[in-house]
Amino acid sequence: MIIEVPHSRNYTGSSAEDYTAREGGRIFKDLAARALLINGATRCAIADHSDCDGTTDQCGAAEEKNRRSDLSHEVQTLFQITHQKYNDRYASRVVQLHGKAEGEARAIVGDGTISDLRESSVAVLFAQALAASLGARVDACQDAGSPERPLCGETNVQARYTNNPTGNVCTTGTSSYTGRFLHIEQDRQLGDSPTWQSVSNGIKTTWPQSCDLPGADSDCTLGSAQSESQVLECAVTN
């Protein structure tokens, strides 16, 4: 499993998603996941627009095409290449964390496909587990009465790649489904408080025995620290 945080900073000065980096670190440790990818730049750091699908109003202007620095909607990034390598080598399960404004649903969860209804989707399974834990509404994009489509991750290039590596992840949505991607939009109260544990527990319920970090027990408890590698000295040459 890998944990991804593509929007850890916010351009406009608001704190819409700045808590997702902390949450990602907590879940990474709690699940003994294999990798944690965090983008340190804002989605609006580059003025150039991406050729990939998707628009945003998060860069201080009217609705516009996503910037090339929005890592969920650009393929020419280290973030995307790393995602592809983990996906191809380990068939990784991916949890991607996003923040949203408060609303009736505490979270909106998608599996990265354009499918409106798939009752067996990991998005549905996770949403049900999280809702039961919170005693609150959680929407799944692949459940009946699909929620806000723009928050379902249908144009997310990492989601598209995991579900359909041979497709055009930049410009084409996919109905192909692997069951290995969770796109989680959540409010601050959920992601930046003790309830982040409910998110982590929901992942464990959706993907049992998902821990894969060397030394982790089956319940995701980390074992003893590994011994430090021998320090090597580099010879100095003129």
N, C-alpha and C positions, 0 to 999 in steps of 0.2 A: 504494500500500500504506500502511496505517496500523498502527502497533504500539500495543497497548493493555495497560495494567497496572492492573487494577481493585483489587488488594489489595496495595498497596506497604507497608502497615504492619500490624502484628498487635496486636490488643487485649490478649491475655493476657500479653504480655511475651515470649513465645517468638518465635523468628525463622523461623517456618515459611515466610513469603513475602517477607520484607523485601529479599531479594536481587533480586527481579524488577524493581524500578525500575532498578537498575544494569544488569541484563541488557537491559532494554528500551532504555536509552540506547545501549548498545553495538550492539545489532542495528539500531536506528534509523539510526545513522551508517554501519554496515557495509553496509546495504542501500540507503542513500540514499533512505529512505522519505519519504513525503509528510508524515506527522504522527506524533507520539508523544503519547498520552493517558495520564496518570498520575494516579491518585486519591491525594490526600495524606492523607485521613482514614481511620480504620480502618473496617472493615465493621460495627463495633458502636457507632459514634459516636452514633447516634440510637436511643432506646429503642423508638420505634414500629416495629411490624412491617409489612413490605411486604405488599401484596395479591397480589403475584405468586407464582408457584410457587417451591418450594424451602425446605429447612430446613437448619439448621446447629447444630453443637455448639461453634462457635468463639468464642462470646461469654461464656464462663465459666459456662455453665449447661448443663442438659440440652438435648436436641434441641428446637429451637424454630423457628418461622418466621423466615426471614431478616429482618434489619432493613432499614429504608428506606435506610440508609447503605451497604448492600451493593450496589454499583453494577452487579453482574452480574444482580441480581434486583429491580431497581426502574427504572421508566420515567420518573419525574418527577425527572430529574437532568440537569445540564449534560452529563455524560459521555454519556448516551444520546442527547440531542439532537445533540451534536457527531458522534457515531457515525452517526446517521441522515443528517446533512447530507453527510458525506464519502461515505457509501454511495450516496446518491441522485445526487450531482453527478458523482462520479468512478467509480462502480461499483467501489469500492475493494475490494482484497483485505485481509483483516484477520488479523493474528496476535495472539492474546490469550494472555498469559503468566500462568501460575499456578504455585504451589508445592505439593508434596505430600510426605508422609513417605517415607522410603526404603523400598523393597520390591524384589521380584524384577524388576519393570519399572522402568527408569530414567525412563521417561516414558509417559504415557497420552494419546493424541491423538484428538480427535473433530472432526467437521465441523459440529457444532451441530445436527444433525438427530436424530430418534428412530430412524433406520434402523439395524438391527443388522448388515446386510450390504450393502456396496456396494464391490466390489473395485476400482472405478475412483476411489474417493473420494480427495480430496486428503489426508485423514487417513491413508489406507493408503499413499499415495505418500510422504508425509513420514516416516511411521514406518519404512518400509523404508529410506529414505535415511539417517535418523538411526541406525538400528540397524547398518547397514553401516559407518557412520563410527565408531561407538563400539565395535563388536564386542560389543554388549550387547543385552539384551532391551528392545524398545520396543513397546508395545501400541497398536493402532488400534481404535477403537470400532466401526468399520465393517468389520472383518475377522472371519473365522471365529473362534469362541471369544472373543467380545467380553469385555473386562475389566470392572472395577468401574464399573457404570453411573453412580453418583453423580459420578464424575470425568470424565464424557464431555461435559459442557456442554449437556445436553439441555434444561435449564431456563434457560439463559443468554439474557437478553433481547436482547443485541447479536447473538448468533448467530442467534436466531430472526428478527430483523429482516432481517439480511443474506440469509438463505435465503428468507424469506417476508414482505416488507414490508407486505403487505395483511392479514396474519393478526393475531390477538390475541397479541402477543408476551409479554404478562404471564401469561397463564393457559393457553396452548395450545401444545404442542410441534408441530413441523412435520416432515413427511417431504419437503417441497419442498427442493431442493438446487441451489445455485448454484456450488459449488466455489470459494467466495471467503472461507471462514472456517476458521481453524485454532485450535482450543482445545487448548492445550498445558499439561498438568499434568506437572511435572518435579521431581526431587529437587534438593536444594541443591548436591550435588556436580556436577550437570550445569549448573545455571543460574548458579552463582556461582564459576566457575573458568574456566580457559582453554577448557574444553570448550563454553562458550557459543558458540564459533565453529562447532562442529558443528551447533548449532541453526540458526544463520544460514545455513550452507552447505546444510542440509537444505531450508530455505525456498527458496533459489536453485534447487535441484534440482527442487522441486515446482512452482515458478512461475518458469521461466526468464525472463530479461530483465524482472524485476519492478521495477527501479529507475525511479522517476519524478520524483525531485527535480530541478528545473531545474539544469543544469550537470553532471549525473551521466553518466558514460560507460556503455556497455552492460554493462560488468562491475561496475557499481555503484561504481566509483572516483569520488570527488568531484573536480570540476574546481577551477579557481582560485576564490578568494572573489569574490563579486559586489561591485561597488562600492557604497559606502554611499550611501544616499539623501541628497539635500540636506537640511540642517537648516533647518526653517522656524520663524520667530519669530512668535509670536502677539501681535497688537496688544493693548495693555492699554486697557481702557475702564472708565470709572467708571459 
